[in-house]
Amino acid sequence: MKGLALDSLRQKLYYTAEGDDAKIAEISTDGTNHRVVLRQPGMKPRAVILHDECRLVAYNHSTDAVVAL
């Protein structure tokens, strides 16, 4: 895990995972409701940030991307 971002309004934690199971995922702060937000072959996410007002997750990779929540 390289990147973490907390959405305190929605009580969700977003994180990046590398390796064979590279992904960006979210989980509720109480440990429930785990969901993969984005998984693509060859993906190497390093950092994740949130834009609360627009409900967007942005991440850093060899190319940058933005995903709507």
JOLINQUI-V644616 format. One record per residue. N is the residue number from 0. RES is the residue in one letter. BURIAL is # if it has 16 or more other ideal C-beta (glycine too) atoms within 10 Angstrom, else .. D_CENTER is the distance of its C-alpha to the mean C-alpha in Angstrom with 1 decimal. Layout:
N,RES,BURIAL,D_CENTER ; N,RES,BURIAL,D_CENTER
This chain:
0,M,.,10.5 ; 1,K,.,10.4 ; 2,G,#,7.8 ; 3,L,.,7.4 ; 4,A,#,7.5 ; 5,L,.,9.8 ; 6,D,#,10.7 ; 7,S,.,14.3 ; 8,L,.,15.8 ; 9,R,.,14.0 ; 10,Q,.,13.8 ; 11,K,#,10.2 ; 12,L,#,8.0 ; 13,Y,#,4.3 ; 14,Y,#,4.5 ; 15,T,#,5.4 ; 16,A,#,8.7 ; 17,E,.,11.7 ; 18,G,.,15.0 ; 19,D,.,16.3 ; 20,D,.,13.3 ; 21,A,#,10.7 ; 22,K,#,7.5 ; 23,I,#,3.7 ; 24,A,#,4.7 ; 25,E,#,6.0 ; 26,I,.,9.5 ; 27,S,.,12.4 ; 28,T,.,13.9 ; 29,D,.,16.9 ; 30,G,.,15.3 ; 31,T,.,15.7 ; 32,N,.,13.9 ; 33,H,.,11.3 ; 34,R,.,9.7 ; 35,V,.,8.1 ; 36,V,#,6.4 ; 37,L,#,7.5 ; 38,R,.,10.0 ; 39,Q,.,12.8 ; 40,P,.,15.8 ; 41,G,.,16.0 ; 42,M,#,12.4 ; 43,K,.,12.0 ; 44,P,#,8.7 ; 45,R,.,9.8 ; 46,A,.,8.2 ; 47,V,#,5.6 ; 48,I,.,7.7 ; 49,L,#,8.6 ; 50,H,.,11.8 ; 51,D,.,13.2 ; 52,E,.,16.4 ; 53,C,.,15.1 ; 54,R,.,12.2 ; 55,L,.,9.9 ; 56,V,#,6.5 ; 57,A,#,7.7 ; 58,Y,#,7.1 ; 59,N,#,10.2 ; 60,H,#,11.9 ; 61,S,.,15.6 ; 62,T,.,15.2 ; 63,D,.,12.9 ; 64,A,.,11.1 ; 65,V,.,10.2 ; 66,V,.,9.0 ; 67,A,.,10.8 ; 68,L,.,9.7
